[in-house]
């Protein structure tokens, strides 16, 4: 043999990796098919294997190509790199392999490749050489995506656990069945719970062992690419959960990889997660930064993923997360912000938005950390969206109350508007809300079945009309009775039954109406897109507001959470004339009565009410919602008059829309010391302020204008999108 046994890998190639700014380290580390030049034989084909293990005394390569005996395959230490490499002639896609690492402590450990792009399905743990051969067919989608600003687009997300949506389906089978179903339901995006390799199904993917390998139980990496491709070709975006905060403890994976704390922090106060029993990445180590930032970009680049939902952001941001005094180490300023994690998140988001146009980064962040969705240029974390955990907690608490008691908790549904524009929000009803004894959405709703289904229909209409993008977990779209379990499929048979079928049809229609009406989404992040009609009808359990798109569309949304119908309910409206009923959740097609409504429209007369120049009498069904859209009074015989009427409606809607300006706020310096707070919510606000929330004040704040310059973030203009 006269070729380079390291396959041409040099310390120079790994400079960026060691300096913490390599965003594509998977191209240098791991297993790569290649050809090397042999002066005697010419080009020799095989695979170069390389692994970072700076404290190892020796590393051997074992695999099916050497009968799992590494005696003849000692890897070469690349000078000055802390990386071991070896070219193996004849090894190629499909070859199984592992690394035998002699640690600094003198112990041999058998390890999977941290950079493996394919891995054996559990209970086996070997890495697999893999080179993609996939030819993408989603050029139109990728171009279209790059032209969009997601905060001003309709976004309704269907969250899916791959293993239990329909248990036993592969990526290829999902490319048919899931794509068809999501398209029929009308969602704009699918969000997959983590698909990175994980050995324990009960972790739902949140205890990762293979960060660069899609879960092999369901197929190969190219078969996962095929699933993403088919979703794109159907006009459906793909978001994947990403877990950079902690990793699994399996001894054959990242744990003490070379006999030392390599990926994790040596100090358990910084390197061990007490809640989840897992290791925390050492965010301050340059090579770990390169590993994680590269991993995020890997999913966006290699699999055309449209966005990453970053799990457990709060646990990354706070050094004292879930720790008592004496169990955590302050930062250099003496406070509890994890400055290394902040930098990592900022750099990850900057790279994603800078290099993948139209992609989106979403934070699952459950505290009051300021500027989560503010641009990194202004000191923010740079995410595109944040899950609104406060809205979720408050609204589900309200949903679970008996209707007769809801009047005493009215503020739980209005408080979210007090901070609705402090961040770019997604309203999540996720897997976390239907597990671990919390009960399904169906079980959360009180009283008999008729009222349970009515409550669900009213709640979903309330959610779709509320500012913020939408997310529903699988099974909740038809009101599954049992809570989620990864060990079984969701209860599809229920979707054909009365009540469940109606809720499922309602979600389909909500998605269609939502996408067709820019007033319901175009100004989600701007207070000019929303105005209360009546935020204080406690006794009636009624919430009513207006949504605007700023271009002439105006929709009134009224929800009744009482068990009594509200005939001839007077509401103020900005404009007299005909308001068409575009949604009534009591319709027969939704398994409602089909008897309580407005015969397709209401007429607003010039009688002032609720601070508006006109008003109308609206019939609102019990546990139901009605949406009304201002319509032009058309004259089919005189086209010119018809055009004038249409222009007049647009002008009236523009005039009625609250006029706002946005204020940028740069966040500078380290944040002030704080302990983790619960998600913003009405209950939390009462505890903090020591007094009830005034819904009238909330209404006025939302009607008048944008978030204050002193608020946690800027509503629109600092988007990293």
Buried (B, 14 or more C-beta within 10 A) or exposed (E): EEBBBBBEBBEEBBEBBBEBBBBBBBEBBBBBBBEBEBEEEEEBEBBBBBBBBBBBBBBBBBBEBBEBEBEEBBBBBBEEBBBBBBBBBEBBBEBBBBBBBBBBEEEBBBBBBBBBBBBBEBEEBBBBBBBBEBEBEBEEBBEEBEEBEBBBBBBBBBBBBBBBBBEEBBBBBBBEEBBEBBEEBBBBBBBBBBBBBBBBBEBBBBBBBBBBBBBBBBBBBBBBBBBBBBBBBBEBBBBBBBBBBBBBBBEBBBBBBBBBBBBBBEEBBBBBBEEBEBBBBBBBBBBBBBBBBBBBBBBBBBBBBBBBBBBBBBBBBBBBBBBEEEEBEEBEEEBBBBBBBBBBBBBBBBBBBEEBEBBBBBBBBBBBBBBBBBBBEBBBBBBBBBBBBBBBBBBBBBBBBEBEEBBEBBBBBBBBBBBBBBBBBBBBBBBBBBBEEBBBBBBBBBEEEBBBBBBBBBBBBBBBBBBBBBBBBBBBBBBBBBBBEBEEBBBBEBBEBEBBBBBBBBBBBBBEBBBEBBBBBBBBBBBBBBBBBBBBBBEBBBBBBBBBBBEBBBBBBBBBBBBEBBEEBEBBBBBBBBBBBBBBBBBEEBBBBEEBBBEEBBEBEEBEBBBBBBBBBBBBBBBBBBBBBBBBEBEEEEEEBBEEBBEBBBEBBBEBBBEBEBBBBEBEEBBEEBEBBBBBBBBBBBEEEEEEBBBEEBBEBBBEBBBEEEBBBBBBEBBBB
